[in-house]
Amino acid sequence: MKKLMDKLTEIQQDKLLHFFYGTIISFIGMGVFGLSGLLFTLVAAAWKELFYDWYLGYGNPDIWDFNWTMAPAIMFIILYSI
């Protein structure tokens, strides 16, 4: 258990924020559009990384930021399938 807690404390704050906002975006998308609303999370995550960070240059585009934003959507799909 200690090893797990040590690993969890190593997660960068930026990645946790992506996970948090990915959860909110996924929840809203599912509430409005149902399960297909998770596509909304995909679009939002891709827009943030490609347009906002890469094209406009306001941040550092990172595939891991995209992955952390999409993780809650994937978790919602898995839980919905059970």
PDB file of N, CA, C and O in Angstrom:
ATOM      1  N   MET A   1       0.824  -1.187   0.000  1.00  0.00           N
ATOM      2  CA  MET A   1       0.000   0.000   0.000  1.00  0.00           C
ATOM      3  C   MET A   1       0.870   1.254   0.000  1.00  0.00           C
ATOM      4  O   MET A   1       0.532   2.255  -0.631  1.00  0.00           O
ATOM      5  N   LYS A   2       1.978   1.190   0.704  1.00  0.00           N
ATOM      6  CA  LYS A   2       2.872   2.353   0.749  1.00  0.00           C
ATOM      7  C   LYS A   2       3.444   2.651  -0.630  1.00  0.00           C
ATOM      8  O   LYS A   2       3.586   3.814  -1.006  1.00  0.00           O
ATOM      9  N   LYS A   3       3.773   1.608  -1.384  1.00  0.00           N
ATOM     10  CA  LYS A   3       4.302   1.817  -2.730  1.00  0.00           C
ATOM     11  C   LYS A   3       3.269   2.503  -3.619  1.00  0.00           C
ATOM     12  O   LYS A   3       3.611   3.382  -4.410  1.00  0.00           O
ATOM     13  N   LEU A   4       2.016   2.103  -3.489  1.00  0.00           N
ATOM     14  CA  LEU A   4       0.950   2.727  -4.263  1.00  0.00           C
ATOM     15  C   LEU A   4       0.801   4.198  -3.891  1.00  0.00           C
ATOM     16  O   LEU A   4       0.677   5.051  -4.770  1.00  0.00           O
ATOM     17  N   MET A   5       0.812   4.497  -2.611  1.00  0.00           N
ATOM     18  CA  MET A   5       0.681   5.886  -2.161  1.00  0.00           C
ATOM     19  C   MET A   5       1.873   6.725  -2.625  1.00  0.00           C
ATOM     20  O   MET A   5       1.704   7.888  -2.990  1.00  0.00           O
ATOM     21  N   ASP A   6       3.057   6.152  -2.614  1.00  0.00           N
ATOM     22  CA  ASP A   6       4.238   6.873  -3.101  1.00  0.00           C
ATOM     23  C   ASP A   6       4.119   7.184  -4.591  1.00  0.00           C
ATOM     24  O   ASP A   6       4.485   8.274  -5.029  1.00  0.00           O
ATOM     25  N   LYS A   7       3.610   6.234  -5.366  1.00  0.00           N
ATOM     26  CA  LYS A   7       3.420   6.455  -6.805  1.00  0.00           C
ATOM     27  C   LYS A   7       2.381   7.539  -7.059  1.00  0.00           C
ATOM     28  O   LYS A   7       2.563   8.381  -7.938  1.00  0.00           O
ATOM     29  N   LEU A   8       1.292   7.520  -6.293  1.00  0.00           N
ATOM     30  CA  LEU A   8       0.239   8.514  -6.481  1.00  0.00           C
ATOM     31  C   LEU A   8       0.711   9.923  -6.149  1.00  0.00           C
ATOM     32  O   LEU A   8       0.247  10.889  -6.755  1.00  0.00           O
ATOM     33  N   THR A   9       1.620  10.052  -5.202  1.00  0.00           N
ATOM     34  CA  THR A   9       2.114  11.389  -4.850  1.00  0.00           C
ATOM     35  C   THR A   9       3.104  11.916  -5.880  1.00  0.00           C
ATOM     36  O   THR A   9       3.427  13.104  -5.875  1.00  0.00           O
ATOM     37  N   GLU A  10       3.586  11.054  -6.757  1.00  0.00           N
ATOM     38  CA  GLU A  10       4.520  11.489  -7.794  1.00  0.00           C
ATOM     39  C   GLU A  10       3.817  12.077  -9.022  1.00  0.00           C
ATOM     40  O   GLU A  10       4.479  12.642  -9.893  1.00  0.00           O
ATOM     41  N   ILE A  11       2.488  11.953  -9.105  1.00  0.00           N
ATOM     42  CA  ILE A  11       1.749  12.470 -10.256  1.00  0.00           C
ATOM     43  C   ILE A  11       1.799  13.993 -10.226  1.00  0.00           C
ATOM     44  O   ILE A  11       1.518  14.617  -9.203  1.00  0.00           O
ATOM     45  N   GLN A  12       2.157  14.574 -11.353  1.00  0.00           N
ATOM     46  CA  GLN A  12       2.276  16.027 -11.443  1.00  0.00           C
ATOM     47  C   GLN A  12       0.912  16.687 -11.286  1.00  0.00           C
ATOM     48  O   GLN A  12      -0.111  16.126 -11.678  1.00  0.00           O
ATOM     49  N   GLN A  13       0.912  17.893 -10.706  1.00  0.00           N
ATOM     50  CA  GLN A  13      -0.334  18.626 -10.493  1.00  0.00           C
ATOM     51  C   GLN A  13      -1.038  18.915 -11.816  1.00  0.00           C
ATOM     52  O   GLN A  13      -2.267  18.878 -11.879  1.00  0.00           O
ATOM     53  N   ASP A  14      -0.283  19.200 -12.869  1.00  0.00           N
ATOM     54  CA  ASP A  14      -0.866  19.467 -14.184  1.00  0.00           C
ATOM     55  C   ASP A  14      -1.670  18.275 -14.682  1.00  0.00           C
ATOM     56  O   ASP A  14      -2.761  18.444 -15.227  1.00  0.00           O
ATOM     57  N   LYS A  15      -1.142  17.078 -14.499  1.00  0.00           N
ATOM     58  CA  LYS A  15      -1.840  15.869 -14.957  1.00  0.00           C
ATOM     59  C   LYS A  15      -3.112  15.650 -14.140  1.00  0.00           C
ATOM     60  O   LYS A  15      -4.133  15.229 -14.682  1.00  0.00           O
ATOM     61  N   LEU A  16      -3.052  15.935 -12.840  1.00  0.00           N
ATOM     62  CA  LEU A  16      -4.242  15.799 -12.007  1.00  0.00           C
ATOM     63  C   LEU A  16      -5.315  16.796 -12.413  1.00  0.00           C
ATOM     64  O   LEU A  16      -6.504  16.479 -12.375  1.00  0.00           O
ATOM     65  N   LEU A  17      -4.909  17.994 -12.801  1.00  0.00           N
ATOM     66  CA  LEU A  17      -5.878  18.986 -13.275  1.00  0.00           C
ATOM     67  C   LEU A  17      -6.522  18.533 -14.581  1.00  0.00           C
ATOM     68  O   LEU A  17      -7.724  18.720 -14.776  1.00  0.00           O
ATOM     69  N   HIS A  18      -5.737  17.943 -15.472  1.00  0.00           N
ATOM     70  CA  HIS A  18      -6.305  17.403 -16.715  1.00  0.00           C
ATOM     71  C   HIS A  18      -7.311  16.304 -16.404  1.00  0.00           C
ATOM     72  O   HIS A  18      -8.366  16.234 -17.034  1.00  0.00           O
ATOM     73  N   PHE A  19      -6.997  15.449 -15.440  1.00  0.00           N
ATOM     74  CA  PHE A  19      -7.920  14.388 -15.042  1.00  0.00           C
ATOM     75  C   PHE A  19      -9.200  14.981 -14.450  1.00  0.00           C
ATOM     76  O   PHE A  19     -10.299  14.524 -14.764  1.00  0.00           O
ATOM     77  N   PHE A  20      -9.062  15.988 -13.603  1.00  0.00           N
ATOM     78  CA  PHE A  20     -10.206  16.638 -12.964  1.00  0.00           C
ATOM     79  C   PHE A  20     -11.126  17.272 -14.006  1.00  0.00           C
ATOM     80  O   PHE A  20     -12.334  17.038 -13.999  1.00  0.00           O
ATOM     81  N   TYR A  21     -10.547  18.075 -14.901  1.00  0.00           N
ATOM     82  CA  TYR A  21     -11.375  18.729 -15.910  1.00  0.00           C
ATOM     83  C   TYR A  21     -11.917  17.733 -16.936  1.00  0.00           C
ATOM     84  O   TYR A  21     -13.006  17.931 -17.475  1.00  0.00           O
ATOM     85  N   GLY A  22     -11.169  16.669 -17.207  1.00  0.00           N
ATOM     86  CA  GLY A  22     -11.685  15.610 -18.073  1.00  0.00           C
ATOM     87  C   GLY A  22     -12.900  14.934 -17.467  1.00  0.00           C
ATOM     88  O   GLY A  22     -13.825  14.550 -18.182  1.00  0.00           O
ATOM     89  N   THR A  23     -12.901  14.787 -16.136  1.00  0.00           N
ATOM     90  CA  THR A  23     -14.048  14.213 -15.442  1.00  0.00           C
ATOM     91  C   THR A  23     -15.264  15.120 -15.577  1.00  0.00           C
ATOM     92  O   THR A  23     -16.367  14.654 -15.863  1.00  0.00           O
ATOM     93  N   ILE A  24     -15.058  16.418 -15.370  1.00  0.00           N
ATOM     94  CA  ILE A  24     -16.166  17.373 -15.469  1.00  0.00           C
ATOM     95  C   ILE A  24     -16.717  17.407 -16.898  1.00  0.00           C
ATOM     96  O   ILE A  24     -17.931  17.365 -17.096  1.00  0.00           O
ATOM     97  N   ILE A  25     -15.836  17.481 -17.884  1.00  0.00           N
ATOM     98  CA  ILE A  25     -16.270  17.540 -19.282  1.00  0.00           C
ATOM     99  C   ILE A  25     -17.006  16.252 -19.665  1.00  0.00           C
ATOM    100  O   ILE A  25     -18.026  16.303 -20.353  1.00  0.00           O
ATOM    101  N   SER A  26     -16.497  15.104 -19.224  1.00  0.00           N
ATOM    102  CA  SER A  26     -17.146  13.825 -19.526  1.00  0.00           C
ATOM    103  C   SER A  26     -18.517  13.734 -18.874  1.00  0.00           C
ATOM    104  O   SER A  26     -19.473  13.258 -19.485  1.00  0.00           O
ATOM    105  N   PHE A  27     -18.608  14.190 -17.638  1.00  0.00           N
ATOM    106  CA  PHE A  27     -19.879  14.149 -16.912  1.00  0.00           C
ATOM    107  C   PHE A  27     -20.921  15.026 -17.601  1.00  0.00           C
ATOM    108  O   PHE A  27     -22.072  14.619 -17.764  1.00  0.00           O
ATOM    109  N   ILE A  28     -20.521  16.216 -18.002  1.00  0.00           N
ATOM    110  CA  ILE A  28     -21.444  17.114 -18.705  1.00  0.00           C
ATOM    111  C   ILE A  28     -21.834  16.520 -20.059  1.00  0.00           C
ATOM    112  O   ILE A  28     -23.007  16.535 -20.429  1.00  0.00           O
ATOM    113  N   GLY A  29     -20.853  15.997 -20.795  1.00  0.00           N
ATOM    114  CA  GLY A  29     -21.138  15.397 -22.098  1.00  0.00           C
ATOM    115  C   GLY A  29     -22.104  14.236 -21.994  1.00  0.00           C
ATOM    116  O   GLY A  29     -23.002  14.100 -22.826  1.00  0.00           O
ATOM    117  N   MET A  30     -21.931  13.387 -20.970  1.00  0.00           N
ATOM    118  CA  MET A  30     -22.839  12.260 -20.789  1.00  0.00           C
ATOM    119  C   MET A  30     -24.214  12.736 -20.360  1.00  0.00           C
ATOM    120  O   MET A  30     -25.223  12.154 -20.759  1.00  0.00           O
ATOM    121  N   GLY A  31     -24.268  13.785 -19.552  1.00  0.00           N
ATOM    122  CA  GLY A  31     -25.557  14.291 -19.104  1.00  0.00           C
ATOM    123  C   GLY A  31     -26.367  14.892 -20.235  1.00  0.00           C
ATOM    124  O   GLY A  31     -27.592  14.778 -20.252  1.00  0.00           O
ATOM    125  N   VAL A  32     -25.698  15.526 -21.174  1.00  0.00           N
ATOM    126  CA  VAL A  32     -26.397  16.190 -22.273  1.00  0.00           C
ATOM    127  C   VAL A  32     -26.658  15.237 -23.441  1.00  0.00           C
ATOM    128  O   VAL A  32     -27.762  15.208 -23.985  1.00  0.00           O
ATOM    129  N   PHE A  33     -25.651  14.464 -23.824  1.00  0.00           N
ATOM    130  CA  PHE A  33     -25.737  13.647 -25.041  1.00  0.00           C
ATOM    131  C   PHE A  33     -25.748  12.147 -24.791  1.00  0.00           C
ATOM    132  O   PHE A  33     -25.778  11.380 -25.753  1.00  0.00           O
ATOM    133  N   GLY A  34     -25.724  11.707 -23.571  1.00  0.00           N
ATOM    134  CA  GLY A  34     -25.644  10.276 -23.280  1.00  0.00           C
ATOM    135  C   GLY A  34     -24.224   9.774 -23.496  1.00  0.00           C
ATOM    136  O   GLY A  34     -23.262  10.538 -23.417  1.00  0.00           O
ATOM    137  N   LEU A  35     -24.107   8.496 -23.765  1.00  0.00           N
ATOM    138  CA  LEU A  35     -22.780   7.896 -23.919  1.00  0.00           C
ATOM    139  C   LEU A  35     -22.013   8.499 -25.091  1.00  0.00           C
ATOM    140  O   LEU A  35     -20.786   8.589 -25.039  1.00  0.00           O
ATOM    141  N   SER A  36     -22.701   8.908 -26.132  1.00  0.00           N
ATOM    142  CA  SER A  36     -22.003   9.531 -27.260  1.00  0.00           C
ATOM    143  C   SER A  36     -21.457  10.905 -26.896  1.00  0.00           C
ATOM    144  O   SER A  36     -20.665  11.473 -27.649  1.00  0.00           O
ATOM    145  N   GLY A  37     -21.861  11.438 -25.771  1.00  0.00           N
ATOM    146  CA  GLY A  37     -21.339  12.713 -25.303  1.00  0.00           C
ATOM    147  C   GLY A  37     -19.881  12.635 -24.884  1.00  0.00           C
ATOM    148  O   GLY A  37     -19.229  13.664 -24.707  1.00  0.00           O
ATOM    149  N   LEU A  38     -19.368  11.427 -24.725  1.00  0.00           N
ATOM    150  CA  LEU A  38     -17.953  11.291 -24.391  1.00  0.00           C
ATOM    151  C   LEU A  38     -17.067  11.712 -25.558  1.00  0.00           C
ATOM    152  O   LEU A  38     -15.881  11.995 -25.385  1.00  0.00           O
ATOM    153  N   LEU A  39     -17.659  11.747 -26.745  1.00  0.00           N
ATOM    154  CA  LEU A  39     -16.946  12.296 -27.894  1.00  0.00           C
ATOM    155  C   LEU A  39     -16.623  13.774 -27.653  1.00  0.00           C
ATOM    156  O   LEU A  39     -15.617  14.288 -28.142  1.00  0.00           O
ATOM    157  N   PHE A  40     -17.488  14.443 -26.896  1.00  0.00           N
ATOM    158  CA  PHE A  40     -17.267  15.832 -26.514  1.00  0.00           C
ATOM    159  C   PHE A  40     -15.944  15.979 -25.752  1.00  0.00           C
ATOM    160  O   PHE A  40     -15.226  16.962 -25.937  1.00  0.00           O
ATOM    161  N   THR A  41     -15.623  15.006 -24.899  1.00  0.00           N
ATOM    162  CA  THR A  41     -14.361  15.020 -24.163  1.00  0.00           C
ATOM    163  C   THR A  41     -13.188  14.884 -25.119  1.00  0.00           C
ATOM    164  O   THR A  41     -12.176  15.567 -24.963  1.00  0.00           O
ATOM    165  N   LEU A  42     -13.317  14.014 -26.099  1.00  0.00           N
ATOM    166  CA  LEU A  42     -12.264  13.832 -27.087  1.00  0.00           C
ATOM    167  C   LEU A  42     -11.996  15.130 -27.839  1.00  0.00           C
ATOM    168  O   LEU A  42     -10.842  15.518 -28.023  1.00  0.00           O
ATOM    169  N   VAL A  43     -13.055  15.797 -28.271  1.00  0.00           N
ATOM    170  CA  VAL A  43     -12.913  17.045 -29.012  1.00  0.00           C
ATOM    171  C   VAL A  43     -12.301  18.125 -28.131  1.00  0.00           C
ATOM    172  O   VAL A  43     -11.419  18.861 -28.573  1.00  0.00           O
ATOM    173  N   ALA A  44     -12.766  18.225 -26.880  1.00  0.00           N
ATOM    174  CA  ALA A  44     -12.244  19.248 -25.971  1.00  0.00           C
ATOM    175  C   ALA A  44     -10.766  19.015 -25.665  1.00  0.00           C
ATOM    176  O   ALA A  44      -9.980  19.962 -25.647  1.00  0.00           O
ATOM    177  N   ALA A  45     -10.388  17.771 -25.426  1.00  0.00           N
ATOM    178  CA  ALA A  45      -8.995  17.458 -25.117  1.00  0.00           C
ATOM    179  C   ALA A  45      -8.090  17.721 -26.321  1.00  0.00           C
ATOM    180  O   ALA A  45      -6.999  18.274 -26.176  1.00  0.00           O
ATOM    181  N   ALA A  46      -8.547  17.324 -27.504  1.00  0.00           N
ATOM    182  CA  ALA A  46      -7.751  17.551 -28.714  1.00  0.00           C
ATOM    183  C   ALA A  46      -7.649  19.042 -29.015  1.00  0.00           C
ATOM    184  O   ALA A  46      -6.583  19.520 -29.404  1.00  0.00           O
ATOM    185  N   TRP A  47      -8.750  19.788 -28.840  1.00  0.00           N
ATOM    186  CA  TRP A  47      -8.723  21.235 -29.082  1.00  0.00           C
ATOM    187  C   TRP A  47      -7.737  21.916 -28.149  1.00  0.00           C
ATOM    188  O   TRP A  47      -6.968  22.780 -28.571  1.00  0.00           O
ATOM    189  N   LYS A  48      -7.761  21.529 -26.895  1.00  0.00           N
ATOM    190  CA  LYS A  48      -6.875  22.167 -25.917  1.00  0.00           C
ATOM    191  C   LYS A  48      -5.421  21.938 -26.275  1.00  0.00           C
ATOM    192  O   LYS A  48      -4.616  22.869 -26.241  1.00  0.00           O
ATOM    193  N   GLU A  49      -5.083  20.723 -26.613  1.00  0.00           N
ATOM    194  CA  GLU A  49      -3.679  20.409 -26.897  1.00  0.00           C
ATOM    195  C   GLU A  49      -3.236  20.935 -28.262  1.00  0.00           C
ATOM    196  O   GLU A  49      -2.138  21.478 -28.384  1.00  0.00           O
ATOM    197  N   LEU A  50      -4.065  20.783 -29.279  1.00  0.00           N
ATOM    198  CA  LEU A  50      -3.642  21.171 -30.625  1.00  0.00           C
ATOM    199  C   LEU A  50      -3.789  22.668 -30.891  1.00  0.00           C
ATOM    200  O   LEU A  50      -2.853  23.313 -31.364  1.00  0.00           O
ATOM    201  N   PHE A  51      -4.939  23.207 -30.594  1.00  0.00           N
ATOM    202  CA  PHE A  51      -5.183  24.617 -30.935  1.00  0.00           C
ATOM    203  C   PHE A  51      -4.623  25.552 -29.879  1.00  0.00           C
ATOM    204  O   PHE A  51      -3.826  26.438 -30.187  1.00  0.00           O
ATOM    205  N   TYR A  52      -5.034  25.357 -28.647  1.00  0.00           N
ATOM    206  CA  TYR A  52      -4.657  26.285 -27.578  1.00  0.00           C
ATOM    207  C   TYR A  52      -3.165  26.217 -27.269  1.00  0.00           C
ATOM    208  O   TYR A  52      -2.503  27.253 -27.203  1.00  0.00           O
ATOM    209  N   ASP A  53      -2.626  25.011 -27.079  1.00  0.00           N
ATOM    210  CA  ASP A  53      -1.219  24.877 -26.703  1.00  0.00           C
ATOM    211  C   ASP A  53      -0.271  24.970 -27.895  1.00  0.00           C
ATOM    212  O   ASP A  53       0.725  25.692 -27.844  1.00  0.00           O
ATOM    213  N   TRP A  54      -0.582  24.235 -28.979  1.00  0.00           N
ATOM    214  CA  TRP A  54       0.358  24.154 -30.093  1.00  0.00           C
ATOM    215  C   TRP A  54       0.214  25.339 -31.039  1.00  0.00           C
ATOM    216  O   TRP A  54       1.198  26.023 -31.321  1.00  0.00           O
ATOM    217  N   TYR A  55      -0.999  25.594 -31.535  1.00  0.00           N
ATOM    218  CA  TYR A  55      -1.198  26.631 -32.543  1.00  0.00           C
ATOM    219  C   TYR A  55      -1.062  28.033 -31.951  1.00  0.00           C
ATOM    220  O   TYR A  55      -0.335  28.864 -32.495  1.00  0.00           O
ATOM    221  N   LEU A  56      -1.745  28.300 -30.857  1.00  0.00           N
ATOM    222  CA  LEU A  56      -1.684  29.624 -30.247  1.00  0.00           C
ATOM    223  C   LEU A  56      -0.440  29.815 -29.381  1.00  0.00           C
ATOM    224  O   LEU A  56      -0.045  30.947 -29.102  1.00  0.00           O
ATOM    225  N   GLY A  57       0.169  28.729 -28.961  1.00  0.00           N
ATOM    226  CA  GLY A  57       1.414  28.803 -28.201  1.00  0.00           C
ATOM    227  C   GLY A  57       1.256  29.193 -26.741  1.00  0.00           C
ATOM    228  O   GLY A  57       2.206  29.684 -26.132  1.00  0.00           O
ATOM    229  N   TYR A  58       0.073  28.984 -26.166  1.00  0.00           N
ATOM    230  CA  TYR A  58      -0.147  29.357 -24.769  1.00  0.00           C
ATOM    231  C   TYR A  58       0.344  28.314 -23.784  1.00  0.00           C
ATOM    232  O   TYR A  58       0.401  28.578 -22.583  1.00  0.00           O
ATOM    233  N   GLY A  59       0.693  27.156 -24.261  1.00  0.00           N
ATOM    234  CA  GLY A  59       1.140  26.093 -23.362  1.00  0.00           C
ATOM    235  C   GLY A  59       2.088  25.164 -24.076  1.00  0.00           C
ATOM    236  O   GLY A  59       2.586  25.461 -25.163  1.00  0.00           O
ATOM    237  N   ASN A  60       2.323  24.047 -23.451  1.00  0.00           N
ATOM    238  CA  ASN A  60       3.211  23.042 -23.994  1.00  0.00           C
ATOM    239  C   ASN A  60       2.368  21.828 -24.398  1.00  0.00           C
ATOM    240  O   ASN A  60       1.883  21.112 -23.522  1.00  0.00           O
ATOM    241  N   PRO A  61       2.179  21.575 -25.706  1.00  0.00           N
ATOM    242  CA  PRO A  61       1.362  20.423 -26.103  1.00  0.00           C
ATOM    243  C   PRO A  61       2.020  19.117 -25.667  1.00  0.00           C
ATOM    244  O   PRO A  61       3.220  18.916 -25.856  1.00  0.00           O
ATOM    245  N   ASP A  62       1.226  18.253 -25.091  1.00  0.00           N
ATOM    246  CA  ASP A  62       1.764  17.016 -24.542  1.00  0.00           C
ATOM    247  C   ASP A  62       0.723  15.906 -24.714  1.00  0.00           C
ATOM    248  O   ASP A  62      -0.440  16.081 -24.350  1.00  0.00           O
ATOM    249  N   ILE A  63       1.135  14.787 -25.258  1.00  0.00           N
ATOM    250  CA  ILE A  63       0.224  13.664 -25.454  1.00  0.00           C
ATOM    251  C   ILE A  63      -0.262  13.130 -24.122  1.00  0.00           C
ATOM    252  O   ILE A  63      -1.380  12.622 -24.035  1.00  0.00           O
ATOM    253  N   TRP A  64       0.556  13.232 -23.078  1.00  0.00           N
ATOM    254  CA  TRP A  64       0.138  12.744 -21.763  1.00  0.00           C
ATOM    255  C   TRP A  64      -0.955  13.617 -21.160  1.00  0.00           C
ATOM    256  O   TRP A  64      -1.809  13.114 -20.430  1.00  0.00           O
ATOM    257  N   ASP A  65      -0.943  14.914 -21.451  1.00  0.00           N
ATOM    258  CA  ASP A  65      -2.043  15.772 -21.020  1.00  0.00           C
ATOM    259  C   ASP A  65      -3.342  15.315 -21.673  1.00  0.00           C
ATOM    260  O   ASP A  65      -4.384  15.245 -21.021  1.00  0.00           O
ATOM    261  N   PHE A  66      -3.273  15.007 -22.955  1.00  0.00           N
ATOM    262  CA  PHE A  66      -4.438  14.480 -23.670  1.00  0.00           C
ATOM    263  C   PHE A  66      -4.903  13.171 -23.046  1.00  0.00           C
ATOM    264  O   PHE A  66      -6.099  12.975 -22.831  1.00  0.00           O
ATOM    265  N   ASN A  67      -3.967  12.278 -22.755  1.00  0.00           N
ATOM    266  CA  ASN A  67      -4.313  10.982 -22.165  1.00  0.00           C
ATOM    267  C   ASN A  67      -4.975  11.144 -20.796  1.00  0.00           C
ATOM    268  O   ASN A  67      -5.954  10.462 -20.493  1.00  0.00           O
ATOM    269  N   TRP A  68      -4.442  12.046 -19.971  1.00  0.00           N
ATOM    270  CA  TRP A  68      -5.014  12.264 -18.641  1.00  0.00           C
ATOM    271  C   TRP A  68      -6.400  12.903 -18.741  1.00  0.00           C
ATOM    272  O   TRP A  68      -7.252  12.655 -17.888  1.00  0.00           O
ATOM    273  N   THR A  69      -6.636  13.711 -19.756  1.00  0.00           N
ATOM    274  CA  THR A  69      -7.962  14.297 -19.941  1.00  0.00           C
ATOM    275  C   THR A  69      -8.955  13.235 -20.409  1.00  0.00           C
ATOM    276  O   THR A  69     -10.121  13.268 -20.018  1.00  0.00           O
ATOM    277  N   MET A  70      -8.509  12.303 -21.235  1.00  0.00           N
ATOM    278  CA  MET A  70      -9.386  11.266 -21.768  1.00  0.00           C
ATOM    279  C   MET A  70      -9.605  10.106 -20.796  1.00  0.00           C
ATOM    280  O   MET A  70     -10.556   9.345 -20.972  1.00  0.00           O
ATOM    281  N   ALA A  71      -8.768   9.947 -19.791  1.00  0.00           N
ATOM    282  CA  ALA A  71      -8.881   8.822 -18.864  1.00  0.00           C
ATOM    283  C   ALA A  71     -10.256   8.719 -18.206  1.00  0.00           C
ATOM    284  O   ALA A  71     -10.801   7.617 -18.150  1.00  0.00           O
ATOM    285  N   PRO A  72     -10.848   9.811 -17.703  1.00  0.00           N
ATOM    286  CA  PRO A  72     -12.192   9.673 -17.122  1.00  0.00           C
ATOM    287  C   PRO A  72     -13.245   9.216 -18.137  1.00  0.00           C
ATOM    288  O   PRO A  72     -14.147   8.454 -17.788  1.00  0.00           O
ATOM    289  N   ALA A  73     -13.142   9.669 -19.374  1.00  0.00           N
ATOM    290  CA  ALA A  73     -14.093   9.241 -20.404  1.00  0.00           C
ATOM    291  C   ALA A  73     -13.976   7.737 -20.639  1.00  0.00           C
ATOM    292  O   ALA A  73     -14.984   7.045 -20.784  1.00  0.00           O
ATOM    293  N   ILE A  74     -12.766   7.244 -20.675  1.00  0.00           N
ATOM    294  CA  ILE A  74     -12.545   5.808 -20.851  1.00  0.00           C
ATOM    295  C   ILE A  74     -13.083   5.036 -19.649  1.00  0.00           C
ATOM    296  O   ILE A  74     -13.660   3.959 -19.803  1.00  0.00           O
ATOM    297  N   MET A  75     -12.893   5.592 -18.453  1.00  0.00           N
ATOM    298  CA  MET A  75     -13.415   4.954 -17.256  1.00  0.00           C
ATOM    299  C   MET A  75     -14.945   4.929 -17.273  1.00  0.00           C
ATOM    300  O   MET A  75     -15.550   3.937 -16.868  1.00  0.00           O
ATOM    301  N   PHE A  76     -15.573   6.011 -17.739  1.00  0.00           N
ATOM    302  CA  PHE A  76     -17.034   6.035 -17.852  1.00  0.00           C
ATOM    303  C   PHE A  76     -17.513   4.959 -18.829  1.00  0.00           C
ATOM    304  O   PHE A  76     -18.511   4.289 -18.564  1.00  0.00           O
ATOM    305  N   ILE A  77     -16.820   4.789 -19.946  1.00  0.00           N
ATOM    306  CA  ILE A  77     -17.201   3.771 -20.936  1.00  0.00           C
ATOM    307  C   ILE A  77     -17.084   2.381 -20.335  1.00  0.00           C
ATOM    308  O   ILE A  77     -17.970   1.548 -20.523  1.00  0.00           O
ATOM    309  N   ILE A  78     -16.000   2.124 -19.616  1.00  0.00           N
ATOM    310  CA  ILE A  78     -15.810   0.812 -18.990  1.00  0.00           C
ATOM    311  C   ILE A  78     -16.906   0.546 -17.967  1.00  0.00           C
ATOM    312  O   ILE A  78     -17.483  -0.541 -17.950  1.00  0.00           O
ATOM    313  N   LEU A  79     -17.201   1.530 -17.111  1.00  0.00           N
ATOM    314  CA  LEU A  79     -18.245   1.340 -16.110  1.00  0.00           C
ATOM    315  C   LEU A  79     -19.627   1.184 -16.739  1.00  0.00           C
ATOM    316  O   LEU A  79     -20.462   0.436 -16.231  1.00  0.00           O
ATOM    317  N   TYR A  80     -19.864   1.880 -17.832  1.00  0.00           N
ATOM    318  CA  TYR A  80     -21.147   1.767 -18.518  1.00  0.00           C
ATOM    319  C   TYR A  80     -21.318   0.380 -19.139  1.00  0.00           C
ATOM    320  O   TYR A  80     -22.433  -0.135 -19.221  1.00  0.00           O
ATOM    321  N   SER A  81     -20.217  -0.217 -19.572  1.00  0.00           N
ATOM    322  CA  SER A  81     -20.258  -1.522 -20.239  1.00  0.00           C
ATOM    323  C   SER A  81     -20.466  -2.668 -19.271  1.00  0.00           C
ATOM    324  O   SER A  81     -20.879  -3.754 -19.676  1.00  0.00           O
ATOM    325  N   ILE A  82     -20.187  -2.443 -18.000  1.00  0.00           N
ATOM    326  CA  ILE A  82     -20.289  -3.537 -17.002  1.00  0.00           C
ATOM    327  C   ILE A  82     -21.707  -3.847 -16.673  1.00  0.00           C
ATOM    328  O   ILE A  82     -21.973  -4.732 -15.860  1.00  0.00           O
TER     329      ILE A  82
END
